[in-house]
Amino acid sequence: MTVPPNSSTPGPGWYPDPAGSGRLQWWNGGAWTGQFSGPESQTMAPAHGPRPVEARKPLSDGAPLYNAYIWTIVVLPLVPVIFLMFWNPVLRLRTVGTRQVQTVDPASIFTAPYFLMLASSFLVYGICAFLAYLDWDRLRQDGVIRPFHWAWVFLSQAVYVVGRSVVVHEVAPRRGLAPVWATIGVTVIAVVLVGLKMSELVATVANQAANI
């Protein structure tokens, strides 16, 4: 039995083929397995054996990097914000209990725009996941090796956009980061709109409470 040079009991790993083929052969710690690292070895490699990670290859200058899926993912978070703009609760009192205690009527706060805003948030979450899968599959078809996995969108829409853009930028230097900048712009717009709306709601509710 021939073992890798410079070691009497080498650990498992890829070592130069002792037969002199010029390829790397897998040593399992006790014997050569006959598994080689080159393309010619794929037919003889066991299904459970380790395989080298395929390196990402640069894309051509004309290769498509963007599609409707990624741009929709970028702008969808604005949908709940739009419904928020139409939420204008008007405080009303109602009498509760045998002591005739007056309290704010929840129906005056939880109006249709409120529930539309809440429902749209969950709907946007699901649509983003579906679109992320379609975008991931499209990138593979366009030649991107191991694109950023679509399942990261479940953590956050922004996480997928950033991760996707980093991988695309890696295979297409000087390109691929446009969705990140667009996401930053959408986030700034959303924060500004939400801040203005919250200030308006607080002032309105305070005036209504003073007049009750």
N, C-alpha and C positions, 0 to 999 in steps of 0.2 A: 504494500500500500504506500503510495506516495503522498506526502503531506506538504502543506505550504512551507516554503523556506523560512529560515530564521525563527522557527518556533517548533518546539517538540509537541506541544498540545495546544494548537491554535483554536480559538473560538470560532463559532459559525460565522461565515461571511463570504464575500466574493474575493477570490484569489486568482492569479494567473494560471491558466490551464497547464498542468505539468506535461501534457502531451505536446505542447508547443504550438497550439492552434492560433495563439495571439488573442484569444478571447478570455473573459473571466468565467470561472466555473464556481458553482456554489459548494462550499465545504460546510457540512452540517455539524462539525465538531468531532466527527469520528470517521467520516468517509466522504469521498467525492460523490455527489448525487447525479452527475451527468447533466445538470441544469446549467446552461450557459446564458450569459447576459445579452448576447446579440440577437437580432431578429431571427437568425437561423435556428435558434434553440427553442422557439415557441412551441413547436410540435412535440418536443421531448420533455419540456418542463412540467413537473407535476402541478396540478391545479392549485394545491395549497402552498406551493413554494413562493417565496418572496420575489417580487419583480421590481426592477428599477423604475423609478418615477419618470414618466415621459416629460421631457423638457418642453416648455412653451416655445413656439416658433414665432418670429416676427411676422406680422401681417403686411401685405403689400399696401402701398400708399392709397390705392383706390378701394381697399376693402371696407365694407360698411361697418360702422361702429355703433350707430344709433338706429332705433326703430320706434314705432308708435307705442310699443309696450313700455319702454323705459320712460318716455316723456309723459305718458299717462300716470305712471307710478309717481313721478315727480310732482305733478299738479293735483293729484287726488286729495291730499291732505287739506286743500282749501275748501272742499265741499262742506265739511262740518262748520267751518268758519262762516261760510255764506249763510247757512241756516241760523247761526248765532246772531247774525246781523238783524234777523227778523224777529228775534225773541225780545219782546217788550212787555214784561209782566206788569199787571196793574193790581196792586194790593187790594184785597177785599177782606172784610172781617166776617166771621160767623160765630154763633153762640154754641158752646160745647158744654155738655154735662148738666147735672142738676143744679149746679151753682151758677149756671148761665155765664160761664167765663167766655170772654171774647178772645178769639185767636185768629191768626191769618188763615184764610181759606187756601189750602194747597192748590186747588184748581186755578187760582189766580196766578200762581207761579209756574206750575207745570202745565204749560199750554202746548198747543200743537207744534209750534216751532221748536220748543224744548225737546219733545220726543223725536221730532225729525232730526234734530242735531245729534241726539244720542244714537238713534238707529243708523244714521249715515256714518257715524264713526265706526260701528261694527261692520257695516257694509263695505266701507273703504278698506278696512283691514283685510277682509276676505278677497276683495277684488285685487288688491295689491299682491297678495300671495299667488293668485292665479296668473296675473300678468308677469310676475317675477319668473314663474316657471316657463312661460312662453318666451320671455326674453332670454333666459338661460339656454333654452333649447335652440333659439335662433342664433345665439352667439356660437354654439357648437357647430351649427350648420355653416356658419360664415368662416369657420376655420380657427376659432379660438380654442386652444387646448386647455382643458380643466378651467372653464370660466367659474367665477365666484358663484357658489352654490345658491340656488334660489331660496332654500329653506331659511337662510339668514333673515329673510323679510319678516318672519314670525317674531323675531326679536325687535325689529324696527324697520320701517320703510327706509329711513335714512341710512341704516347700517348696510342694507343691500345696495343702495345706490352708490355709497362710498366704496364698498368692497368691489363691486362690479367695475367701477370706474378705475380703480387702482390696477386691477388685473388687465383691463383693456389698454390702459396707458402703458403697461409693461410690454405688451406685444405691439403697440402702435405708439412709439414715442412722439411727444409733442401733440398727441391727440388723445381723446377718450375721457377727458375730465369735465366736459361741458355739463353732464348731469349733476355733478357735484356743485358747480357754481349755480346752476338753476335751483337746486335744492336749498342752497343757502339763501337765495333770493326769495323763494317761496316761504321759507321759515321766517325771514325778517318781515315779510308782508303779513304773515299770519300773526306773529307776535304783536306787531303794531295794531292790527285790526282788533285783536282780542283785548289788548290794553285799552284802546279807546272805547270799546263796547263796555268793558267792565267799569270804567270810570263813569260812563253814561248811566249804566244800570244802578250803580251805587248812589249817584246823585238823585236819580229818579225815585228809587225806593226810599231814600231818606226824606225827600219832599212829600211823598205819599204817606209815609208813616207820621210825619208831623201834622198832616191834615186830617188824619183819622181821629 
